[in-house]
Amino acid sequence: MKELVFGHQNPDTDAIVAAKAYSYLQNKLGKDTEAVALGEPNEETKFVLAHFDEPAPRVIESAKAEVEAVMLVDHNEAQQSVADIKDVTVTNVIDHHRIANFETAGPLYYHAEPVGCSSTIVYKEFASNGVEIPAKLAGLMLSAIISDTLLFKSPTTTADDIEIGKKLAAIAGVDYETYGLEMLKAGTNLAAKTEAELIEADAKSFEMGGLTVRIDQVNTVDLEDVFSREAAFRAAIEAENKAQGYDLFLLMATNILDSNTRLLVVGEGQDKVEAAFGVKLVDGKADLPGVVSRKKQVVPPLQAAFD
């Protein structure tokens, strides 16, 4: 019986690539699966797919109409998954995030590790099952690791990510440093996007202290360029908070060249943000030197402040 494999809403490169890679592996192992997505690829992912001549997966809004069971990659929290996730059976999860708001009625295969990228774990799945990774797929998986670890500079990076990334680069025949910087810069082209598009491009929701907290990350090579649009960003965030019922919205603008982030915070609970990062928000803004990871450097201290 067919199963769908997908990553989180507002998919990044890892969400799309890990789905493709894990679906390929499962099909090699005799399953009938299809990699799909819960949103359109972002600019970085479009660059990756074009570079390796790989088609984008089709986008779905629900799963139950097509299948009875699904496999999740790069997420587990229900609010980040397909809208009808509770109406289907989750049989497999491959993830590198915290586990929250997740439960199943029956047993499942769950492989989670505190590494920098889900595709690193997928590589291990290939290795443990003795399945060879084709060159194109290796290039895609390398791209996902580069994306999630910011070319091995993010604090989420582990020795496994680096070792496996280099192995994938060798399989793909790619100079990972040259290619990686070109790929990351492709994802910082913000001029063609509206503020409304940008605040949703890489956004995830979290339940904290009874509030719905939305955190979006925008990568750039020029923070001042991003904040020249501050008024428009505020207006877009306020409209989104009202429309979607978000209580607190954090926009992380991250400079990929110097690994610094500037926050723009809109909504209630700003005192918790100040407590989490030991900063004083000035007009809803604060600089966070050395902060690049939402998963490791933003969500945990923020959750602790709310708790």
Secondary structure, 3 states (H helix, E strand, C coil): CCEEEECCECCCHHHHHHHHHHHHHHHHCCCCEEECEECCCCHHHHHHHHHCCCCCCCECCCCCCCCCEEEEECCCCHHHCCCCHHHCEEEEEEECCCCCCCCCCCCCEEEECCCCCHHHHHHHHHHHHCCCCCHHHHHHHHHHHHHHHCCCCCCCCCHHHHHHHHHHHHHHCCCHHHHHHHHHHHCCCCCCCCHHHHHHHCEEEEEECCEEEEEEEEEECCHHHHHCCHHHHHHHHHHHHHHHCCCEEEEEEEECCCCEEEEEEEECCHHHHHHHHCCCCECCEEEEECCCCHHHHHHHHHHHHHC
